[in-house]
Amino acid sequence: MERSVAWADDAIVIVDQRALPHAYRPLRLSTVDGLIDAITTLAIRGAPAIGVAGALGVAMSALRHTTDAVVDTASVHADAARIAAARPTAVNLSRGVDRALARLPDGPEAVLFEAEAMLREDEEINRAAARRAADLVKLLCPRRPLRVLTHCNTGRLATTAWGTALGAVRALADEGLIEEVLVDETRPLLQGARLTTWELAEAGIPHRLCVDAAGPAALDRAMADCVLVGADRIAGNGDVANKVGTYSLAAAAARAGVPFVVVAPESTLDPSTATGRDITIEERPADEVTHHAGRPVAPVSTPVFNPAFDITPHELITAVVTERAVMTRGRPALSQEVADEYSAHASDPAALSRRTRERCREIPDSPSAGVAFQDLAGVYRDHTLLGDIATGVRDRFRGRCDLVLALEARGFPLGAIVAQRLGTALVLGRKPGKLPGDVLSVDYGLEYGSDSLEVQTGSVPPGARVLIVDDVLATGGTLDAAARLVEACGAEVCGLAVITELAELGGRARLRGHELFAASLVGSPRPAAIRHPAPSSA
């Protein structure tokens, strides 16, 4: 998907949202003043998008104010303050500016590196939050396909790519679960009418447009199964600042008993702001209300109240969904099923097991006749799930291990994330001939042959507490070999972690009582499809 924000040729390139839906026009911003004007005039908008753009603006300032490798830090700090003040309600803007500015002592290239890291992270974060929100909506709304009501624009135009609330709609549509999206026009600048409908049409998702005042009426008439919106700032108590008009939808949804779900990145959370009453609400120019397309629609000198945002009390919100968690503080209380499935702790064992089983599939006679291969490609594609599994492993073994030994090859992805979460070293257990230098090696059997496992000599220090990570526990040969290899190094096995355990193959019994974490527990393949291995096989 084409990004709505990019860095190219020492300038920020955005999609000029003022021109849509009539023209898709890139806009090149080569000065800080140009960026600030683009933010204030809503050429670029959406909390995640302006957060990344703000960071890139700091990088641009740092590059412009560097002469002979000397940075004019005072000028960069002044530019950063002006950028952060361009829109006061969205906390992502000031956070993006502050994150990039923190790298200034390391030089302008370090500032740019940090800003570009934010650019890369944003899509992954949005996809994770959207996927989590889509899964929650499926639990909250038994009716299928779904009718979703949304407000303002929370798609790829409001982020760098994919989107938050509209990203969840995309995820549901990919599963064939969207009947229709009802889109509020979003007065006074019509982000829903101009932008959201454009994105939905681009994606081929069925939709209808309604005036803002019709949203509550649609909820009262049972025309929507769920409301999905974004956020610009979320206070410590769960109150949400979002595009003006959100509050009335939340109140109507509460009265109608319709779930009201907020989807936003964790960078939108602001625990330093106690409640919504403490959030500064931006007021927009009067002519946005008194004029349309440059022509007056109200008598001259008519007083105007034009807040860009309103505050939705947390009591009216079913859940706030971020890339890492589902948080519930308001109404209506989630059912026990949903609470079990999506607690604030994404590593909840029952939820993790079900989600993991859904992403796995069994391939018979692979890699040879009689062997049932457990294909985990669906787990690896779902980076939210893989991250939640790693969190579960971390929570189980935190403080009890010194390094992670990940086994070739499908143990590498999970092992790397677990090591990062635990803050420990990562050692790779590899097949013969893959590691340079001296190695320690053990042999072991497989359902479909035999193999060896090696580590570099000295990579596992004597006395170290080692967590072994692999993908599947079948008959236990591979993990048993890894445990013997750790012990041959003079180290101690503190635990074993896998994505899936095939319980009926009895692998757990041969692991000598080692503590085992398995994200999912499944039965063996059909007896007719199994060729039972010899006792030494994996």
Secondary structure, DSSP 8 states (H G I E B T S, - for coil): ---SEEEETTEEEEE-TTTTTT---EEEE-SHHHHHHHHHTTSS-SHHHHHHHHHHHHHHHHHHTEETTEE-HHHHHHHHHHHHTSSSS-HHHHHHHHHHHTTGGG-HHHHHHHHHHHHHHHHHHHHHHHHHHHHHHHHH--SSSEEEEE-S--BTTTSSSSBSHHHHHHHHHHTT-EEEEEEE--TTTTHIIIIIHHHHHHHT--EEEE-TTHHHHHHHTT--SEEEE--SEEETTS-EEEETTHHHHHHHHHHHT--EEEE--GGGEETTS-SGGGS---B--THHHHEETTEE-S-TT-----BSEEEE-GGG-SEEE-SS-EE--SSS---HHHHHHS-S-TT-HHHHHHHHHHH-EEETT-SSTT--EEE-HHHHH-HHHHHHHHHHHHHHHTTS-SEEEEETTTTHHHHHHHHHHHT-EEEEEB-TT-S-S-EEEEEEEETTEEEEEEEETTSS-TT-EEEEE-SEESSSHHHHHHHHHHHHTT-EEEEEEEEEEEGGGTGGGGSTT--EEEEEEE----GGG-----TT--
